[in-house]
Structures are given as structure tokens and as C-alpha cells.
């Protein structure tokens, strides 16, 4: 059985299994591939991969 990945909340110092956390997704029109979860204790974001800046190509 694979080992569960644990994430730490920097606000409340809680440690949670990644599979059990609620994902924070704004359903943005141009997904940048971020990975952000909500801490079940303090409701603050746990950022694994931050949002990237949207790059607009000009012709």
C-alpha cells in the first residue's frame, strides 16, 4: 500500500493527509496548474504549487 502524502499547515501547524483535504479551486478560465488545499482546522490555504502568472501572447 502506498504511503500517504502528508501536508503541513504553516498557520496552525496541523498535518493532514493530502487525500483527505478539500481542494481550493477557483475554476479559472485558464488553469495554471496550481495545487492549493484548505486546512480543515483554520480554513487557511495550504499551497503545494502556487498559481502561475497568466501570460498573454500579443501578435
CORUR-V338648 format. One record per residue. N is the residue number from 1. SS is DSSP state (helix for helix, strand for strand, loop for the rest). PHI is phi in whole degrees, -180 to 180 (none if undefined). D_CENTER is the distance of its C-alpha to the mean C-alpha in Angstrom with 2 decimals. Layout:
BEGIN
{{N;SS;PHI;D_CENTER} {N;SS;PHI;D_CENTER}}
END
This chain:
BEGIN
{{1;loop;none;24.12} {2;loop;-68;20.97} {3;loop;-72;19.41} {4;loop;-71;16.15} {5;loop;-82;13.23} {6;strand;-103;12.61} {7;strand;-117;9.85} {8;strand;-106;11.40} {9;loop;-89;10.92} {10;loop;-76;12.79} {11;loop;-85;14.24} {12;loop;-110;15.96} {13;loop;63;15.99} {14;loop;-79;15.00} {15;strand;-126;14.08} {16;strand;-136;12.59} {17;strand;-73;12.67} {18;helix;-58;9.54} {19;helix;-65;11.80} {20;helix;-97;12.51} {21;loop;-89;9.32} {22;strand;-82;8.89} {23;strand;-82;6.21} {24;loop;-99;6.18} {25;loop;-132;8.08} {26;loop;-89;11.07} {27;loop;49;12.95} {28;loop;-65;14.07} {29;loop;-67;17.31} {30;loop;-125;16.41} {31;loop;-58;13.10} {32;loop;-100;12.09} {33;loop;81;9.88} {34;loop;-71;6.55} {35;strand;-140;3.50} {36;strand;-131;1.05} {37;strand;-120;3.73} {38;strand;-105;7.21} {39;loop;-70;9.73} {40;loop;-70;12.79} {41;loop;-88;15.19} {42;loop;-109;14.62} {43;loop;64;12.19} {44;loop;-89;10.38} {45;strand;-73;6.73} {46;strand;-109;5.40} {47;strand;-94;4.28} {48;strand;-95;5.05} {49;strand;-128;6.35} {50;loop;-69;7.33} {51;loop;-65;9.15} {52;loop;-92;12.60} {53;loop;-70;15.76} {54;loop;-75;17.53} {55;loop;-103;20.81} {56;loop;-104;23.81} {57;loop;-86;26.75} {58;loop;-107;30.15} {59;loop;-84;33.25}}
END
